[in-house]
Amino acid sequence: MVIPQVVRWHIYPDEAELAETASSAILRIANQAIAERGEYLIVLSGGKTPKAIYERLAESAADWTRWKIYFGDERCLPVDHPDRNSVMAANAWLGRVTIPREQIFQIPAERGSEAGAEAYQKILAGVGSFDLVLLGLGEDGHTASLFPGHDWGEGAEEISVLPVQGAPKPPGERVSLSAFRLSHARQVLVFASGAAKAPAVTAWRSGQNLPIAAVRAPTGVDALLTLDVWP
């Protein structure tokens, strides 16, 4: 049975307020997870809005030694390429705090989409529900590297990570967590800002079959949007 997606919409006047609210929520969820389970499993997104959030987190106090960092997707580029999500996150946040390096699980997309997906599938083996998944929203409704017209991995429980080839945005080769694995989370936050995203938000709200709509966490999804994307 397919679980329907439940979305709670949160609207903010600008990116600064969205980023401040989101960073506070991430820290609050961390404290709760650590108190209840002794660790915090979070999946990171790339993009401009997440970068502003990560920069705020870098200035915050937290029990960083209990955090375990995963990534929702990665571009198949050299490991130090500035367009990689892992490099952005390291520069904005991860490299500036005391999270143990062995608790940052980067996607080895530099190996190519097939080998990178296979390797990350093994990394995620035995990992239970994520405490928090962070996602962006593309102008076409994509999230992570799940694009319209491609396989999103909605129902394949045994497949957590997908090789992506022929992506409509460069680079064409990527690695992405499946919609099923992204849904295997206690909480999901989706970020969207900028007027160019308004059509995608409208399509999402109207029930169109978009990749973002395939993420169906049991507790629902919280969408944090700036006012300029709200129809």
PyMOL CGO cylinders between C-alpha atoms (Angstrom):
from pymol import cmd
from pymol.cgo import CYLINDER

trace = [
    CYLINDER, 0.00, 0.00, 0.00, 1.34, 3.43, -0.96, 0.3, 1, 1, 1, 1, 1, 1,
    CYLINDER, 1.34, 3.43, -0.96, 1.43, 5.87, 1.93, 0.3, 1, 1, 1, 1, 1, 1,
    CYLINDER, 1.43, 5.87, 1.93, -0.03, 9.22, 0.81, 0.3, 1, 1, 1, 1, 1, 1,
    CYLINDER, -0.03, 9.22, 0.81, 2.26, 12.19, 1.18, 0.3, 1, 1, 1, 1, 1, 1,
    CYLINDER, 2.26, 12.19, 1.18, 1.26, 14.60, 3.92, 0.3, 1, 1, 1, 1, 1, 1,
    CYLINDER, 1.26, 14.60, 3.92, 2.80, 18.06, 3.60, 0.3, 1, 1, 1, 1, 1, 1,
    CYLINDER, 2.80, 18.06, 3.60, 2.83, 20.84, 6.18, 0.3, 1, 1, 1, 1, 1, 1,
    CYLINDER, 2.83, 20.84, 6.18, 3.51, 24.20, 4.52, 0.3, 1, 1, 1, 1, 1, 1,
    CYLINDER, 3.51, 24.20, 4.52, 5.56, 26.88, 6.32, 0.3, 1, 1, 1, 1, 1, 1,
    CYLINDER, 5.56, 26.88, 6.32, 5.98, 30.28, 4.65, 0.3, 1, 1, 1, 1, 1, 1,
    CYLINDER, 5.98, 30.28, 4.65, 8.71, 32.83, 5.50, 0.3, 1, 1, 1, 1, 1, 1,
    CYLINDER, 8.71, 32.83, 5.50, 9.20, 36.38, 4.24, 0.3, 1, 1, 1, 1, 1, 1,
    CYLINDER, 9.20, 36.38, 4.24, 12.75, 35.80, 3.02, 0.3, 1, 1, 1, 1, 1, 1,
    CYLINDER, 12.75, 35.80, 3.02, 15.66, 33.36, 2.85, 0.3, 1, 1, 1, 1, 1, 1,
    CYLINDER, 15.66, 33.36, 2.85, 17.29, 34.72, 6.00, 0.3, 1, 1, 1, 1, 1, 1,
    CYLINDER, 17.29, 34.72, 6.00, 14.31, 33.92, 8.19, 0.3, 1, 1, 1, 1, 1, 1,
    CYLINDER, 14.31, 33.92, 8.19, 13.87, 30.54, 6.53, 0.3, 1, 1, 1, 1, 1, 1,
    CYLINDER, 13.87, 30.54, 6.53, 17.52, 29.67, 7.16, 0.3, 1, 1, 1, 1, 1, 1,
    CYLINDER, 17.52, 29.67, 7.16, 17.36, 30.82, 10.78, 0.3, 1, 1, 1, 1, 1, 1,
    CYLINDER, 17.36, 30.82, 10.78, 14.22, 28.77, 11.46, 0.3, 1, 1, 1, 1, 1, 1,
    CYLINDER, 14.22, 28.77, 11.46, 15.63, 25.73, 9.69, 0.3, 1, 1, 1, 1, 1, 1,
    CYLINDER, 15.63, 25.73, 9.69, 18.95, 25.77, 11.54, 0.3, 1, 1, 1, 1, 1, 1,
    CYLINDER, 18.95, 25.77, 11.54, 17.14, 26.04, 14.87, 0.3, 1, 1, 1, 1, 1, 1,
    CYLINDER, 17.14, 26.04, 14.87, 14.91, 23.10, 13.91, 0.3, 1, 1, 1, 1, 1, 1,
    CYLINDER, 14.91, 23.10, 13.91, 17.91, 20.98, 12.89, 0.3, 1, 1, 1, 1, 1, 1,
    CYLINDER, 17.91, 20.98, 12.89, 19.57, 21.60, 16.26, 0.3, 1, 1, 1, 1, 1, 1,
    CYLINDER, 19.57, 21.60, 16.26, 16.35, 20.92, 18.16, 0.3, 1, 1, 1, 1, 1, 1,
    CYLINDER, 16.35, 20.92, 18.16, 15.82, 17.62, 16.35, 0.3, 1, 1, 1, 1, 1, 1,
    CYLINDER, 15.82, 17.62, 16.35, 19.46, 16.73, 17.06, 0.3, 1, 1, 1, 1, 1, 1,
    CYLINDER, 19.46, 16.73, 17.06, 19.06, 17.28, 20.78, 0.3, 1, 1, 1, 1, 1, 1,
    CYLINDER, 19.06, 17.28, 20.78, 15.94, 15.13, 20.84, 0.3, 1, 1, 1, 1, 1, 1,
    CYLINDER, 15.94, 15.13, 20.84, 17.54, 12.30, 18.84, 0.3, 1, 1, 1, 1, 1, 1,
    CYLINDER, 17.54, 12.30, 18.84, 20.68, 12.27, 20.99, 0.3, 1, 1, 1, 1, 1, 1,
    CYLINDER, 20.68, 12.27, 20.99, 18.61, 12.26, 24.20, 0.3, 1, 1, 1, 1, 1, 1,
    CYLINDER, 18.61, 12.26, 24.20, 16.48, 9.37, 22.94, 0.3, 1, 1, 1, 1, 1, 1,
    CYLINDER, 16.48, 9.37, 22.94, 18.94, 7.26, 20.93, 0.3, 1, 1, 1, 1, 1, 1,
    CYLINDER, 18.94, 7.26, 20.93, 22.44, 8.57, 21.64, 0.3, 1, 1, 1, 1, 1, 1,
    CYLINDER, 22.44, 8.57, 21.64, 23.16, 9.66, 18.06, 0.3, 1, 1, 1, 1, 1, 1,
    CYLINDER, 23.16, 9.66, 18.06, 21.81, 11.86, 15.29, 0.3, 1, 1, 1, 1, 1, 1,
    CYLINDER, 21.81, 11.86, 15.29, 21.55, 10.62, 11.71, 0.3, 1, 1, 1, 1, 1, 1,
    CYLINDER, 21.55, 10.62, 11.71, 21.02, 13.45, 9.23, 0.3, 1, 1, 1, 1, 1, 1,
    CYLINDER, 21.02, 13.45, 9.23, 20.96, 13.48, 5.42, 0.3, 1, 1, 1, 1, 1, 1,
    CYLINDER, 20.96, 13.48, 5.42, 22.21, 16.65, 3.74, 0.3, 1, 1, 1, 1, 1, 1,
    CYLINDER, 22.21, 16.65, 3.74, 21.09, 18.41, 0.58, 0.3, 1, 1, 1, 1, 1, 1,
    CYLINDER, 21.09, 18.41, 0.58, 23.02, 20.62, -1.78, 0.3, 1, 1, 1, 1, 1, 1,
    CYLINDER, 23.02, 20.62, -1.78, 21.92, 24.02, -2.99, 0.3, 1, 1, 1, 1, 1, 1,
    CYLINDER, 21.92, 24.02, -2.99, 21.97, 27.72, -2.14, 0.3, 1, 1, 1, 1, 1, 1,
    CYLINDER, 21.97, 27.72, -2.14, 19.38, 27.67, 0.64, 0.3, 1, 1, 1, 1, 1, 1,
    CYLINDER, 19.38, 27.67, 0.64, 20.97, 24.72, 2.48, 0.3, 1, 1, 1, 1, 1, 1,
    CYLINDER, 20.97, 24.72, 2.48, 24.36, 26.46, 2.26, 0.3, 1, 1, 1, 1, 1, 1,
    CYLINDER, 24.36, 26.46, 2.26, 22.97, 29.43, 4.22, 0.3, 1, 1, 1, 1, 1, 1,
    CYLINDER, 22.97, 29.43, 4.22, 21.58, 27.01, 6.80, 0.3, 1, 1, 1, 1, 1, 1,
    CYLINDER, 21.58, 27.01, 6.80, 24.89, 25.18, 7.10, 0.3, 1, 1, 1, 1, 1, 1,
    CYLINDER, 24.89, 25.18, 7.10, 26.74, 28.44, 7.67, 0.3, 1, 1, 1, 1, 1, 1,
    CYLINDER, 26.74, 28.44, 7.67, 24.46, 29.14, 10.63, 0.3, 1, 1, 1, 1, 1, 1,
    CYLINDER, 24.46, 29.14, 10.63, 25.02, 25.65, 12.00, 0.3, 1, 1, 1, 1, 1, 1,
    CYLINDER, 25.02, 25.65, 12.00, 28.78, 26.21, 11.87, 0.3, 1, 1, 1, 1, 1, 1,
    CYLINDER, 28.78, 26.21, 11.87, 28.37, 29.07, 14.34, 0.3, 1, 1, 1, 1, 1, 1,
    CYLINDER, 28.37, 29.07, 14.34, 26.20, 27.02, 16.71, 0.3, 1, 1, 1, 1, 1, 1,
    CYLINDER, 26.20, 27.02, 16.71, 27.03, 24.97, 19.78, 0.3, 1, 1, 1, 1, 1, 1,
    CYLINDER, 27.03, 24.97, 19.78, 26.10, 21.28, 19.56, 0.3, 1, 1, 1, 1, 1, 1,
    CYLINDER, 26.10, 21.28, 19.56, 27.25, 17.85, 20.68, 0.3, 1, 1, 1, 1, 1, 1,
    CYLINDER, 27.25, 17.85, 20.68, 28.90, 17.31, 17.30, 0.3, 1, 1, 1, 1, 1, 1,
    CYLINDER, 28.90, 17.31, 17.30, 30.52, 14.01, 18.32, 0.3, 1, 1, 1, 1, 1, 1,
    CYLINDER, 30.52, 14.01, 18.32, 27.06, 12.34, 18.22, 0.3, 1, 1, 1, 1, 1, 1,
    CYLINDER, 27.06, 12.34, 18.22, 26.21, 13.48, 14.69, 0.3, 1, 1, 1, 1, 1, 1,
    CYLINDER, 26.21, 13.48, 14.69, 26.41, 11.11, 11.70, 0.3, 1, 1, 1, 1, 1, 1,
    CYLINDER, 26.41, 11.11, 11.70, 26.28, 12.83, 8.32, 0.3, 1, 1, 1, 1, 1, 1,
    CYLINDER, 26.28, 12.83, 8.32, 24.94, 11.30, 5.12, 0.3, 1, 1, 1, 1, 1, 1,
    CYLINDER, 24.94, 11.30, 5.12, 24.19, 12.85, 1.72, 0.3, 1, 1, 1, 1, 1, 1,
    CYLINDER, 24.19, 12.85, 1.72, 21.02, 12.67, -0.36, 0.3, 1, 1, 1, 1, 1, 1,
    CYLINDER, 21.02, 12.67, -0.36, 22.87, 12.86, -3.66, 0.3, 1, 1, 1, 1, 1, 1,
    CYLINDER, 22.87, 12.86, -3.66, 26.16, 13.71, -5.28, 0.3, 1, 1, 1, 1, 1, 1,
    CYLINDER, 26.16, 13.71, -5.28, 27.51, 14.72, -8.67, 0.3, 1, 1, 1, 1, 1, 1,
    CYLINDER, 27.51, 14.72, -8.67, 30.02, 12.43, -10.36, 0.3, 1, 1, 1, 1, 1, 1,
    CYLINDER, 30.02, 12.43, -10.36, 32.91, 14.85, -10.21, 0.3, 1, 1, 1, 1, 1, 1,
    CYLINDER, 32.91, 14.85, -10.21, 36.42, 14.73, -8.68, 0.3, 1, 1, 1, 1, 1, 1,
    CYLINDER, 36.42, 14.73, -8.68, 36.34, 14.51, -4.91, 0.3, 1, 1, 1, 1, 1, 1,
    CYLINDER, 36.34, 14.51, -4.91, 37.57, 18.09, -4.46, 0.3, 1, 1, 1, 1, 1, 1,
    CYLINDER, 37.57, 18.09, -4.46, 35.43, 19.69, -7.19, 0.3, 1, 1, 1, 1, 1, 1,
    CYLINDER, 35.43, 19.69, -7.19, 33.65, 22.84, -5.94, 0.3, 1, 1, 1, 1, 1, 1,
    CYLINDER, 33.65, 22.84, -5.94, 30.34, 21.73, -7.47, 0.3, 1, 1, 1, 1, 1, 1,
    CYLINDER, 30.34, 21.73, -7.47, 30.11, 18.66, -5.27, 0.3, 1, 1, 1, 1, 1, 1,
    CYLINDER, 30.11, 18.66, -5.27, 27.60, 18.79, -2.42, 0.3, 1, 1, 1, 1, 1, 1,
    CYLINDER, 27.60, 18.79, -2.42, 30.19, 17.33, -0.05, 0.3, 1, 1, 1, 1, 1, 1,
    CYLINDER, 30.19, 17.33, -0.05, 32.64, 20.16, -0.81, 0.3, 1, 1, 1, 1, 1, 1,
    CYLINDER, 32.64, 20.16, -0.81, 29.98, 22.84, -0.29, 0.3, 1, 1, 1, 1, 1, 1,
    CYLINDER, 29.98, 22.84, -0.29, 28.92, 21.29, 3.03, 0.3, 1, 1, 1, 1, 1, 1,
    CYLINDER, 28.92, 21.29, 3.03, 32.53, 20.97, 4.17, 0.3, 1, 1, 1, 1, 1, 1,
    CYLINDER, 32.53, 20.97, 4.17, 33.34, 24.59, 3.38, 0.3, 1, 1, 1, 1, 1, 1,
    CYLINDER, 33.34, 24.59, 3.38, 30.16, 26.01, 4.87, 0.3, 1, 1, 1, 1, 1, 1,
    CYLINDER, 30.16, 26.01, 4.87, 29.91, 23.82, 7.96, 0.3, 1, 1, 1, 1, 1, 1,
    CYLINDER, 29.91, 23.82, 7.96, 31.39, 20.35, 8.36, 0.3, 1, 1, 1, 1, 1, 1,
    CYLINDER, 31.39, 20.35, 8.36, 35.01, 21.46, 8.11, 0.3, 1, 1, 1, 1, 1, 1,
    CYLINDER, 35.01, 21.46, 8.11, 34.43, 24.12, 10.76, 0.3, 1, 1, 1, 1, 1, 1,
    CYLINDER, 34.43, 24.12, 10.76, 33.06, 21.94, 13.58, 0.3, 1, 1, 1, 1, 1, 1,
    CYLINDER, 33.06, 21.94, 13.58, 34.23, 18.88, 15.49, 0.3, 1, 1, 1, 1, 1, 1,
    CYLINDER, 34.23, 18.88, 15.49, 32.16, 16.15, 13.86, 0.3, 1, 1, 1, 1, 1, 1,
    CYLINDER, 32.16, 16.15, 13.86, 34.54, 13.17, 13.64, 0.3, 1, 1, 1, 1, 1, 1,
    CYLINDER, 34.54, 13.17, 13.64, 35.63, 12.68, 10.03, 0.3, 1, 1, 1, 1, 1, 1,
    CYLINDER, 35.63, 12.68, 10.03, 34.74, 8.98, 10.20, 0.3, 1, 1, 1, 1, 1, 1,
    CYLINDER, 34.74, 8.98, 10.20, 31.14, 9.99, 10.92, 0.3, 1, 1, 1, 1, 1, 1,
    CYLINDER, 31.14, 9.99, 10.92, 30.80, 11.93, 7.67, 0.3, 1, 1, 1, 1, 1, 1,
    CYLINDER, 30.80, 11.93, 7.67, 29.73, 9.46, 5.01, 0.3, 1, 1, 1, 1, 1, 1,
    CYLINDER, 29.73, 9.46, 5.01, 30.33, 11.03, 1.62, 0.3, 1, 1, 1, 1, 1, 1,
    CYLINDER, 30.33, 11.03, 1.62, 29.00, 9.42, -1.56, 0.3, 1, 1, 1, 1, 1, 1,
    CYLINDER, 29.00, 9.42, -1.56, 32.02, 8.21, -3.59, 0.3, 1, 1, 1, 1, 1, 1,
    CYLINDER, 32.02, 8.21, -3.59, 30.53, 9.56, -6.82, 0.3, 1, 1, 1, 1, 1, 1,
    CYLINDER, 30.53, 9.56, -6.82, 34.00, 10.22, -8.22, 0.3, 1, 1, 1, 1, 1, 1,
    CYLINDER, 34.00, 10.22, -8.22, 33.99, 6.47, -9.05, 0.3, 1, 1, 1, 1, 1, 1,
    CYLINDER, 33.99, 6.47, -9.05, 31.11, 6.95, -11.47, 0.3, 1, 1, 1, 1, 1, 1,
    CYLINDER, 31.11, 6.95, -11.47, 27.38, 6.51, -10.97, 0.3, 1, 1, 1, 1, 1, 1,
    CYLINDER, 27.38, 6.51, -10.97, 27.25, 2.71, -10.95, 0.3, 1, 1, 1, 1, 1, 1,
    CYLINDER, 27.25, 2.71, -10.95, 30.25, 2.09, -8.70, 0.3, 1, 1, 1, 1, 1, 1,
    CYLINDER, 30.25, 2.09, -8.70, 29.40, 5.05, -6.48, 0.3, 1, 1, 1, 1, 1, 1,
    CYLINDER, 29.40, 5.05, -6.48, 25.84, 3.85, -5.96, 0.3, 1, 1, 1, 1, 1, 1,
    CYLINDER, 25.84, 3.85, -5.96, 26.99, 0.32, -5.19, 0.3, 1, 1, 1, 1, 1, 1,
    CYLINDER, 26.99, 0.32, -5.19, 29.52, 1.57, -2.63, 0.3, 1, 1, 1, 1, 1, 1,
    CYLINDER, 29.52, 1.57, -2.63, 27.02, 3.85, -0.88, 0.3, 1, 1, 1, 1, 1, 1,
    CYLINDER, 27.02, 3.85, -0.88, 24.44, 1.07, -0.82, 0.3, 1, 1, 1, 1, 1, 1,
    CYLINDER, 24.44, 1.07, -0.82, 26.93, -0.91, 1.27, 0.3, 1, 1, 1, 1, 1, 1,
    CYLINDER, 26.93, -0.91, 1.27, 27.56, 2.07, 3.56, 0.3, 1, 1, 1, 1, 1, 1,
    CYLINDER, 27.56, 2.07, 3.56, 23.82, 2.37, 4.25, 0.3, 1, 1, 1, 1, 1, 1,
    CYLINDER, 23.82, 2.37, 4.25, 23.36, -1.35, 4.87, 0.3, 1, 1, 1, 1, 1, 1,
    CYLINDER, 23.36, -1.35, 4.87, 22.24, -1.77, 8.47, 0.3, 1, 1, 1, 1, 1, 1,
    CYLINDER, 22.24, -1.77, 8.47, 21.49, 1.93, 8.93, 0.3, 1, 1, 1, 1, 1, 1,
    CYLINDER, 21.49, 1.93, 8.93, 17.94, 2.36, 10.22, 0.3, 1, 1, 1, 1, 1, 1,
    CYLINDER, 17.94, 2.36, 10.22, 15.66, 5.34, 9.95, 0.3, 1, 1, 1, 1, 1, 1,
    CYLINDER, 15.66, 5.34, 9.95, 17.35, 8.68, 9.48, 0.3, 1, 1, 1, 1, 1, 1,
    CYLINDER, 17.35, 8.68, 9.48, 16.43, 11.20, 12.16, 0.3, 1, 1, 1, 1, 1, 1,
    CYLINDER, 16.43, 11.20, 12.16, 16.22, 14.00, 9.60, 0.3, 1, 1, 1, 1, 1, 1,
    CYLINDER, 16.22, 14.00, 9.60, 16.39, 14.28, 5.82, 0.3, 1, 1, 1, 1, 1, 1,
    CYLINDER, 16.39, 14.28, 5.82, 17.00, 17.68, 4.20, 0.3, 1, 1, 1, 1, 1, 1,
    CYLINDER, 17.00, 17.68, 4.20, 15.85, 18.15, 0.61, 0.3, 1, 1, 1, 1, 1, 1,
    CYLINDER, 15.85, 18.15, 0.61, 15.71, 20.91, -1.95, 0.3, 1, 1, 1, 1, 1, 1,
    CYLINDER, 15.71, 20.91, -1.95, 13.20, 21.45, -4.73, 0.3, 1, 1, 1, 1, 1, 1,
    CYLINDER, 13.20, 21.45, -4.73, 14.18, 22.06, -8.33, 0.3, 1, 1, 1, 1, 1, 1,
    CYLINDER, 14.18, 22.06, -8.33, 12.27, 24.15, -10.84, 0.3, 1, 1, 1, 1, 1, 1,
    CYLINDER, 12.27, 24.15, -10.84, 11.14, 20.91, -12.51, 0.3, 1, 1, 1, 1, 1, 1,
    CYLINDER, 11.14, 20.91, -12.51, 10.04, 19.33, -9.22, 0.3, 1, 1, 1, 1, 1, 1,
    CYLINDER, 10.04, 19.33, -9.22, 13.16, 17.21, -8.79, 0.3, 1, 1, 1, 1, 1, 1,
    CYLINDER, 13.16, 17.21, -8.79, 14.68, 16.53, -5.41, 0.3, 1, 1, 1, 1, 1, 1,
    CYLINDER, 14.68, 16.53, -5.41, 18.11, 15.12, -4.58, 0.3, 1, 1, 1, 1, 1, 1,
    CYLINDER, 18.11, 15.12, -4.58, 19.05, 13.77, -8.04, 0.3, 1, 1, 1, 1, 1, 1,
    CYLINDER, 19.05, 13.77, -8.04, 15.63, 12.25, -8.72, 0.3, 1, 1, 1, 1, 1, 1,
    CYLINDER, 15.63, 12.25, -8.72, 14.40, 13.86, -11.95, 0.3, 1, 1, 1, 1, 1, 1,
    CYLINDER, 14.40, 13.86, -11.95, 11.11, 13.66, -13.85, 0.3, 1, 1, 1, 1, 1, 1,
    CYLINDER, 11.11, 13.66, -13.85, 11.22, 10.88, -16.42, 0.3, 1, 1, 1, 1, 1, 1,
    CYLINDER, 11.22, 10.88, -16.42, 13.82, 8.87, -14.48, 0.3, 1, 1, 1, 1, 1, 1,
    CYLINDER, 13.82, 8.87, -14.48, 13.61, 6.01, -11.99, 0.3, 1, 1, 1, 1, 1, 1,
    CYLINDER, 13.61, 6.01, -11.99, 12.95, 7.35, -8.49, 0.3, 1, 1, 1, 1, 1, 1,
    CYLINDER, 12.95, 7.35, -8.49, 13.18, 4.07, -6.64, 0.3, 1, 1, 1, 1, 1, 1,
    CYLINDER, 13.18, 4.07, -6.64, 9.81, 4.48, -4.99, 0.3, 1, 1, 1, 1, 1, 1,
    CYLINDER, 9.81, 4.48, -4.99, 8.89, 0.89, -4.21, 0.3, 1, 1, 1, 1, 1, 1,
    CYLINDER, 8.89, 0.89, -4.21, 12.15, -1.06, -4.25, 0.3, 1, 1, 1, 1, 1, 1,
    CYLINDER, 12.15, -1.06, -4.25, 12.85, -1.53, -0.57, 0.3, 1, 1, 1, 1, 1, 1,
    CYLINDER, 12.85, -1.53, -0.57, 16.11, -3.34, -1.24, 0.3, 1, 1, 1, 1, 1, 1,
    CYLINDER, 16.11, -3.34, -1.24, 17.52, -0.46, -3.34, 0.3, 1, 1, 1, 1, 1, 1,
    CYLINDER, 17.52, -0.46, -3.34, 18.62, 2.53, -1.26, 0.3, 1, 1, 1, 1, 1, 1,
    CYLINDER, 18.62, 2.53, -1.26, 20.90, 4.23, -3.77, 0.3, 1, 1, 1, 1, 1, 1,
    CYLINDER, 20.90, 4.23, -3.77, 20.41, 4.82, -7.49, 0.3, 1, 1, 1, 1, 1, 1,
    CYLINDER, 20.41, 4.82, -7.49, 22.92, 5.48, -10.28, 0.3, 1, 1, 1, 1, 1, 1,
    CYLINDER, 22.92, 5.48, -10.28, 21.67, 8.46, -12.29, 0.3, 1, 1, 1, 1, 1, 1,
    CYLINDER, 21.67, 8.46, -12.29, 22.65, 8.87, -15.94, 0.3, 1, 1, 1, 1, 1, 1,
    CYLINDER, 22.65, 8.87, -15.94, 21.44, 11.40, -18.46, 0.3, 1, 1, 1, 1, 1, 1,
    CYLINDER, 21.44, 11.40, -18.46, 20.33, 13.93, -15.84, 0.3, 1, 1, 1, 1, 1, 1,
    CYLINDER, 20.33, 13.93, -15.84, 18.80, 17.05, -17.46, 0.3, 1, 1, 1, 1, 1, 1,
    CYLINDER, 18.80, 17.05, -17.46, 21.14, 19.28, -15.45, 0.3, 1, 1, 1, 1, 1, 1,
    CYLINDER, 21.14, 19.28, -15.45, 24.93, 18.96, -15.73, 0.3, 1, 1, 1, 1, 1, 1,
    CYLINDER, 24.93, 18.96, -15.73, 26.69, 16.85, -14.85, 0.3, 1, 1, 1, 1, 1, 1,
    CYLINDER, 26.69, 16.85, -14.85, 24.55, 14.13, -16.36, 0.3, 1, 1, 1, 1, 1, 1,
    CYLINDER, 24.55, 14.13, -16.36, 26.03, 11.41, -14.17, 0.3, 1, 1, 1, 1, 1, 1,
    CYLINDER, 26.03, 11.41, -14.17, 25.10, 11.40, -10.48, 0.3, 1, 1, 1, 1, 1, 1,
    CYLINDER, 25.10, 11.40, -10.48, 24.30, 9.20, -7.50, 0.3, 1, 1, 1, 1, 1, 1,
    CYLINDER, 24.30, 9.20, -7.50, 21.11, 9.63, -5.47, 0.3, 1, 1, 1, 1, 1, 1,
    CYLINDER, 21.11, 9.63, -5.47, 19.32, 8.04, -2.56, 0.3, 1, 1, 1, 1, 1, 1,
    CYLINDER, 19.32, 8.04, -2.56, 16.05, 6.52, -3.73, 0.3, 1, 1, 1, 1, 1, 1,
    CYLINDER, 16.05, 6.52, -3.73, 12.67, 8.02, -2.90, 0.3, 1, 1, 1, 1, 1, 1,
    CYLINDER, 12.67, 8.02, -2.90, 12.01, 4.98, -0.73, 0.3, 1, 1, 1, 1, 1, 1,
    CYLINDER, 12.01, 4.98, -0.73, 15.21, 5.49, 1.31, 0.3, 1, 1, 1, 1, 1, 1,
    CYLINDER, 15.21, 5.49, 1.31, 14.66, 9.23, 1.64, 0.3, 1, 1, 1, 1, 1, 1,
    CYLINDER, 14.66, 9.23, 1.64, 11.21, 8.43, 3.02, 0.3, 1, 1, 1, 1, 1, 1,
    CYLINDER, 11.21, 8.43, 3.02, 12.73, 6.16, 5.67, 0.3, 1, 1, 1, 1, 1, 1,
    CYLINDER, 12.73, 6.16, 5.67, 13.09, 9.06, 8.07, 0.3, 1, 1, 1, 1, 1, 1,
    CYLINDER, 13.09, 9.06, 8.07, 11.57, 10.35, 11.27, 0.3, 1, 1, 1, 1, 1, 1,
    CYLINDER, 11.57, 10.35, 11.27, 11.39, 13.87, 9.84, 0.3, 1, 1, 1, 1, 1, 1,
    CYLINDER, 11.39, 13.87, 9.84, 11.85, 15.46, 6.41, 0.3, 1, 1, 1, 1, 1, 1,
    CYLINDER, 11.85, 15.46, 6.41, 12.42, 19.16, 5.68, 0.3, 1, 1, 1, 1, 1, 1,
    CYLINDER, 12.42, 19.16, 5.68, 12.12, 20.48, 2.11, 0.3, 1, 1, 1, 1, 1, 1,
    CYLINDER, 12.12, 20.48, 2.11, 13.47, 23.95, 1.24, 0.3, 1, 1, 1, 1, 1, 1,
    CYLINDER, 13.47, 23.95, 1.24, 12.46, 26.18, -1.68, 0.3, 1, 1, 1, 1, 1, 1,
    CYLINDER, 12.46, 26.18, -1.68, 13.18, 29.84, -2.26, 0.3, 1, 1, 1, 1, 1, 1,
    CYLINDER, 13.18, 29.84, -2.26, 13.12, 32.18, -5.24, 0.3, 1, 1, 1, 1, 1, 1,
    CYLINDER, 13.12, 32.18, -5.24, 10.28, 32.99, -7.62, 0.3, 1, 1, 1, 1, 1, 1,
    CYLINDER, 10.28, 32.99, -7.62, 11.57, 30.52, -10.23, 0.3, 1, 1, 1, 1, 1, 1,
    CYLINDER, 11.57, 30.52, -10.23, 10.45, 27.69, -7.94, 0.3, 1, 1, 1, 1, 1, 1,
    CYLINDER, 10.45, 27.69, -7.94, 6.83, 28.91, -7.76, 0.3, 1, 1, 1, 1, 1, 1,
    CYLINDER, 6.83, 28.91, -7.76, 5.58, 26.75, -10.69, 0.3, 1, 1, 1, 1, 1, 1,
    CYLINDER, 5.58, 26.75, -10.69, 7.10, 23.65, -9.10, 0.3, 1, 1, 1, 1, 1, 1,
    CYLINDER, 7.10, 23.65, -9.10, 5.42, 24.42, -5.77, 0.3, 1, 1, 1, 1, 1, 1,
    CYLINDER, 5.42, 24.42, -5.77, 2.10, 24.94, -7.57, 0.3, 1, 1, 1, 1, 1, 1,
    CYLINDER, 2.10, 24.94, -7.57, 2.49, 21.62, -9.38, 0.3, 1, 1, 1, 1, 1, 1,
    CYLINDER, 2.49, 21.62, -9.38, 3.41, 19.87, -6.15, 0.3, 1, 1, 1, 1, 1, 1,
    CYLINDER, 3.41, 19.87, -6.15, 0.41, 21.30, -4.32, 0.3, 1, 1, 1, 1, 1, 1,
    CYLINDER, 0.41, 21.30, -4.32, -1.92, 20.31, -7.16, 0.3, 1, 1, 1, 1, 1, 1,
    CYLINDER, -1.92, 20.31, -7.16, -0.90, 16.66, -6.85, 0.3, 1, 1, 1, 1, 1, 1,
    CYLINDER, -0.90, 16.66, -6.85, 1.18, 16.27, -9.98, 0.3, 1, 1, 1, 1, 1, 1,
    CYLINDER, 1.18, 16.27, -9.98, 3.44, 13.23, -10.17, 0.3, 1, 1, 1, 1, 1, 1,
    CYLINDER, 3.44, 13.23, -10.17, 6.77, 14.81, -9.28, 0.3, 1, 1, 1, 1, 1, 1,
    CYLINDER, 6.77, 14.81, -9.28, 9.88, 13.36, -7.67, 0.3, 1, 1, 1, 1, 1, 1,
    CYLINDER, 9.88, 13.36, -7.67, 9.37, 15.50, -4.56, 0.3, 1, 1, 1, 1, 1, 1,
    CYLINDER, 9.37, 15.50, -4.56, 5.89, 14.00, -4.17, 0.3, 1, 1, 1, 1, 1, 1,
    CYLINDER, 5.89, 14.00, -4.17, 7.42, 10.51, -4.05, 0.3, 1, 1, 1, 1, 1, 1,
    CYLINDER, 7.42, 10.51, -4.05, 9.08, 11.19, -0.68, 0.3, 1, 1, 1, 1, 1, 1,
    CYLINDER, 9.08, 11.19, -0.68, 6.48, 9.90, 1.76, 0.3, 1, 1, 1, 1, 1, 1,
    CYLINDER, 6.48, 9.90, 1.76, 7.85, 9.87, 5.29, 0.3, 1, 1, 1, 1, 1, 1,
    CYLINDER, 7.85, 9.87, 5.29, 5.47, 8.23, 7.79, 0.3, 1, 1, 1, 1, 1, 1,
    CYLINDER, 5.47, 8.23, 7.79, 5.28, 11.44, 9.85, 0.3, 1, 1, 1, 1, 1, 1,
    CYLINDER, 5.28, 11.44, 9.85, 4.82, 13.68, 6.80, 0.3, 1, 1, 1, 1, 1, 1,
    CYLINDER, 4.82, 13.68, 6.80, 6.98, 16.30, 5.17, 0.3, 1, 1, 1, 1, 1, 1,
    CYLINDER, 6.98, 16.30, 5.17, 7.56, 19.89, 6.27, 0.3, 1, 1, 1, 1, 1, 1,
    CYLINDER, 7.56, 19.89, 6.27, 8.03, 22.32, 3.37, 0.3, 1, 1, 1, 1, 1, 1,
    CYLINDER, 8.03, 22.32, 3.37, 9.82, 25.55, 4.30, 0.3, 1, 1, 1, 1, 1, 1,
    CYLINDER, 9.82, 25.55, 4.30, 9.24, 28.14, 1.59, 0.3, 1, 1, 1, 1, 1, 1,
    CYLINDER, 9.24, 28.14, 1.59, 9.89, 31.81, 1.01, 0.3, 1, 1, 1, 1, 1, 1,
    CYLINDER, 9.89, 31.81, 1.01, 6.92, 33.99, 0.22, 0.3, 1, 1, 1, 1, 1, 1,
    CYLINDER, 6.92, 33.99, 0.22, 7.95, 34.46, -3.42, 0.3, 1, 1, 1, 1, 1, 1,
    CYLINDER, 7.95, 34.46, -3.42, 7.37, 30.77, -4.23, 0.3, 1, 1, 1, 1, 1, 1,
    CYLINDER, 7.37, 30.77, -4.23, 3.95, 30.57, -2.62, 0.3, 1, 1, 1, 1, 1, 1,
    CYLINDER, 3.95, 30.57, -2.62, 1.17, 30.70, -5.25, 0.3, 1, 1, 1, 1, 1, 1,
]
cmd.load_cgo(trace, "trace")
